[in-house]
Amino acid sequence: MLSVALPDTVYRRLLQDSDNFLAEQLILQAAAARYGTLDEETLFEYATDTLFAGLRLGRMRYADGSGLSRYNLVTPNQFVQVVAALDREVGRERLQSLLPTGGKNGTLKRRFDGAAEPYVWAKTGSLSGVMCISGLVRTRRGRYLAFSFLHNNVMGSTSDYYREMERVLGWVYEAL
């Protein structure tokens, strides 16, 4: 029997360090194990039709396992629904341990670091001209909310975008 620690080690590597090559290879291996071929498309159809069926996400399109293709089409609302489902299914404490934590580790180590305690746990993603972040924010009152920001046509530095997202999520932390 595998312990939770081994898969969580891989999940942390994928989520906190954003190891896109590993993500793509795992998708290919999952397809090979399930279908005997490196058929990502059939695996993505299975994920949409079976794994995500109860979420009623509507149309989504996956082009690769790393999330780096401009042909992946997922809306912020769909990401929010997936984050909320993970919160329910995986459990909040475990999910928080897997995601980068604002001001503490992973791709958010230098973000959301002005608070006395962490209040953002999220996955980041970026391509040339695109930056995204989806995850959980905790309010000062202890309420958890799923969120997603997808910025397209980003010109130049992403610093201004992160500052604005930090400002908005800081307001959510303080006010809600």
C-alpha positions, 0 to 999 in steps of 0.5 A: 500500500502506498502512503499519502506521502509519496504522491504528495511529494510528486503533487508538491513538486508539480504545484509548488515548483511548477514542474511542467515537464514532469506534469506532461510526462505524468499525463503521458504515462497515465495515458499509456497505463490506461490505454496502452498508448501515449494518447493524451486526448483520450485521457483528457476526454476521460477526465472531462466525461468521468472525473469532472462530470459531477462538477458540470464544468461545461466545455473545456479544452486541454491540449497538453498536460503541462498547461503551457499550450495556448490551446488549453481553454479553461475559464476562471469560473471552471478553475474556481469550481475545480479548486472548490471541489479539491477543497472538498475532496482532498481536504483543506489541510492537505490541499493547503500543504500541496499548494504554494503558500503566500509568503512561505514557499513555492511560486508564492514565496515572495508574494502575499508576504505582508500579513502576520499569517498566510492567507493565500494558497494558490497555483500560478501559471504563466506564458508569454503575455499570460499570467494566472493564479487560482486557489484559496483565500482565507478571510480574517474571519476564517471563511475560505473562498476559491478564486481565479485570476486569468490575465491575458495580453500582459505586456512587460513585467507581471509585477503590477498585476501581482501587486493588484492581485495582492491588493484585491486578495488583501482586501478580501482577507480584511473585509469579508 
